[in-house]
């Protein structure tokens, strides 16, 4: 680390200096911490039988350092900070490992114990703007539960093969794992951290996590990690009043504590900016994660996340500097903002006045879509804008469409349970909801359990209800999601022009108030497009497609086919020839949707008998 960059707030590699590192001569471990206002600092650990070893305060103000010849990788240690608050033991803010809760000693780790074998993946990696990006979000401790472990957890390497098989079966391109930084409270799901550089001991060691990511990459699966830059847990041994003062948090005021009871980082302090941007770089550099999903960005844009309180200029500047620096260091790593605000330019480059993220969660789309599906059929006819409004603002940002963990907890009900109707009525609507999601422009994210239509809200102490697949409705639904995901990867029109307004067109919007919608998706091949037709009403509907060019139309997926729990026999007849401006009749059972491929390349054969004359609109 360049010390001047640390003073300037521009260092991205502070973890290479602070923390515990093997000495250059190979004899012992060098420990360093930053405690600006401490009166003195001592080191205790297994290597000293937990007796205090005074640390040295070199000429550099606030830096404390000690080399311990007897210290070894794998041993535990703590810092003892003496200040006006008295004597307080702390874990290492830059520690690379920690004990399992409720214990909290830091652990010396060798960051280079594991050597990656994923060069091919890393060289081919991209930001996926014109590639498929279908993310499976999961909480590692509750995706599957381990009966042999007292806490029910699998370690990284015990579960990775099963996870790879599962993700590949469902045709997801990436996994997004909820925070893996060390945290004391299971119920925080990792969003209240004490060890920002420490992979949680719940699932194994740093080396095991590296191998976990490596094996995902070698199986052709990307890995994204949730990252929490706004706040930290207030446990006394962690960052709270680390040097006897509010070093990492705001001085006592109405912006010190977040709505979750954690403390907000103060990014006006350069050492804090270095800490957090170095943590972001750490997960990308040392663990080869393919992206970071930044949690609660609204809390950095506005004071306490409240637009009425105004912008927080120092935090906004921090975001810009961090994202710009991460892009320089990792040009193919995705930076994804979970931002509930309409703050402009979230995904614009910093040089163009933006925040510099690559993607932004479209929480407006999520809320509007779920609100539409909560309504009864006759109520939907009055609010078509719940489905169409997203396309009025869509091209302002590079949006990602999420149906995430936040939507299936805290009494909100699960995705399928939110939908209007009784048990049997929910399934056909859920199939059409997902057809709409995958045909709408934007990359995709689904939380675990959505793929099997879980009705029980997610609980971090229980695994998914896989037993549901014994029931025909759930088994058929998971087969439908598998096929929809497969088609998403197969047809480039789903994703090649996600962020080009030439890639999307409404063909029908709430025809005659009957909740019939149709959209076209276009890729780079001008002759091929996808047509998706939706009937979101409780009764059957008819719609006529009038092609603007001569060509063929072929049904790819019908949400009402028998294998997916519907009532329509599977009849794949192959391409049907259509003349320009002819009328192609599409029959839509209640709550159904149909996906077609339209091919308008030159066809020399005569029109077939399947072409029909125009015959009106939906009825």
C-alpha angles and dihedrals in degrees: 000000000000103000092209090058089053090053090047094048093241102107117119096177103055089130089068089064106030124055126038119321135168110261116255091244090052092244111122134318131300114220121197133173137170114232107156100184101030118127090213139340130214133189123224128181150129089287091063097036084252092296116141119263111193112235121221123245105211123198090278104097115244097007120122123190142175135169114211113196092194095053119107139187110275096033123123125238145167138196120237111212119199115198142129086297090062126237115343128170116221139185116239111273088211096038117139095211141021140191120264113269135297084036116065114183115140118244127217108241132185104228091198098050090107123052118207122232098191101102092128092054095045093049093050095043120118141172088260097227091145096023131082114273113183110164127200108203116205145169104226095212096056105030085087127359124221112222091194093060119078090224095040096243131138119214119240095260095042092060106029098089093050090047091051092051092048096048092047091048090056093042097238116158099206141017120221112203121203112242117313096184112115115275132172101218119062090202092063087066088220097302093115106059135193097172111045092175097036120092105222114267088222090088105025144276135324091259091051092051090052091053089047091058092041092055091048089053094048088053091053096255125128124221127217124181130205111242125197112208102158107065147002140215116272098224108144094236096057132056099319109117087339098178096028092278136067093280098155101020134059115273111263107299142112090286098052097087125048126222087264093057093253124120124259119234116242106223093183084083110082095212089057092051089051091048095054100039089047089053090052091049090046095061092046097043104036100034101031094231111175095220148353124233104209112216125221098358090167087072090062097043096050130027105270088349091287115130090200090064092057136237124318101225098190094052091046090051089049091053092051094048093045095049093045091051094046091052090053091051098038111022093173098045115104120235108201124188123211093202123158095188132090092231104152126243100024092147098032117106116264090241088060093051097267135120093252102238119144096215138015126203110246098224091163090061090047095051095044094046095049091044089054092051092048090063127086118254096259091048092054092061089067096051109047087142088075085075101030102043094077091067092058091066101019099103093053089083141011097261131199117202111228132193091175142168090275090069097055103050143065098041094307092117123229123286096265093041092055090062118100119259142036126306097280093043094053097063101063089046092050090053090053092045090058092045087054091048094051095045093048113092115262139069117284137240127180128179120231113273094034088093092063096039097246116199095189114085115246116272119187090217096058133058123236117288095255089161087076088079087074087071118079097228093054095039090052091046093053089050089053093050090048092054094044090052091048092053090048089060094042101052117059093201087077093066118002095089100028091135100033116089088218087069097070140049134168110230096179135008120195093323110216089344091292097123093249115148132173132185137181126217122199131196132188093289104083092202097058129063140155124240119200120188122191135194108192094173131100093242134058118272138192126216132178121219114210109197117215091212136035113259144096136300124203129186112235103172136005117193090209097056115128097246089059096050098270135119102241119099115235109256114169102182097170125235119348117211116234130186119221111278092006118138119248112195116223118191113203121193118212114299092357135136133195131203121207137180114224116202117189100174114131112290119190101189121096122263115279128229092261094075111102135194120253109275110178132270139298117321 
